[in-house]
């Protein structure tokens, strides 16, 4: 069963996410959330990280992503120098 929370909208559209919810979804200061708007309403979603998406291979996937990024950066720098 879904649990509902009533939150107040403050200046500049700020809302406070209840501590119980922040703990459950590992949301902390500086975290990013996705605001999903559709015909049924508004919902907040915690985006998945690469580590979450790749499960136990998350650390390896992050390393591969870093290597790809470094290789691409080197390609761009080489193109700029040419």
C-alpha positions in Angstrom: 0.0 0.0 0.0 1.3 3.4 -0.9 2.2 5.8 1.9 1.2 9.4 1.5 3.0 12.5 2.9 1.7 16.0 3.0 4.4 18.6 2.3 4.2 22.4 2.2 5.6 24.3 -0.8 7.9 27.1 0.4 9.4 30.1 -1.4 10.8 29.4 -4.8 8.9 26.1 -4.9 11.0 24.3 -2.3 9.6 21.3 -0.5 11.0 19.3 2.4 11.2 15.5 1.9 10.4 13.8 5.1 13.5 12.2 6.8 11.9 8.7 6.7 11.7 9.0 2.9 15.2 10.4 2.6 16.7 7.5 4.6 14.7 4.9 2.7 15.9 6.1 -0.7 19.4 7.3 0.3 18.7 10.9 -0.5 21.1 13.4 1.0 22.1 17.1 0.5 23.3 17.5 -3.0 21.4 14.5 -4.3 19.6 14.8 -7.7 16.0 13.7 -8.2 14.0 13.5 -11.3 10.6 15.3 -11.4 8.3 13.3 -13.7 5.3 15.1 -15.0 2.6 13.2 -17.0 -1.2 13.2 -17.5 -1.7 11.5 -14.1 0.3 14.1 -12.1 3.7 14.7 -10.6 6.1 12.2 -9.0 9.7 12.3 -7.8 12.1 9.6 -8.8 15.6 8.8 -7.6 17.7 8.3 -10.8 19.7 5.0 -11.0 23.5 5.3 -11.0 25.7 3.2 -13.2 26.5 1.1 -10.1 22.8 0.5 -9.5 22.2 -0.3 -13.2 25.0 -2.9 -13.4 24.4 -4.5 -10.0 27.4 -6.5 -8.8 29.4 -5.4 -11.8 28.9 -1.8 -11.0 32.5 -1.0 -10.0 33.8 -2.6 -13.2 31.2 -0.7 -15.3 32.3 2.6 -13.7 35.9 1.8 -14.5 35.0 1.0 -18.1 33.0 4.3 -18.3 36.1 6.2 -17.0 38.3 4.6 -19.6 35.9 5.4 -22.4 35.7 9.0 -21.2 39.5 9.3 -21.0 39.9 7.9 -24.5 37.3 10.2 -25.9 38.9 13.2 -24.2 42.3 12.3 -25.7 40.6 12.0 -29.2 39.0 15.4 -28.8 42.3 17.0 -27.7 44.1 15.4 -30.7 41.4 16.7 -33.0 41.8 20.2 -31.5 45.6 20.1 -32.0 45.3 19.0 -35.7 
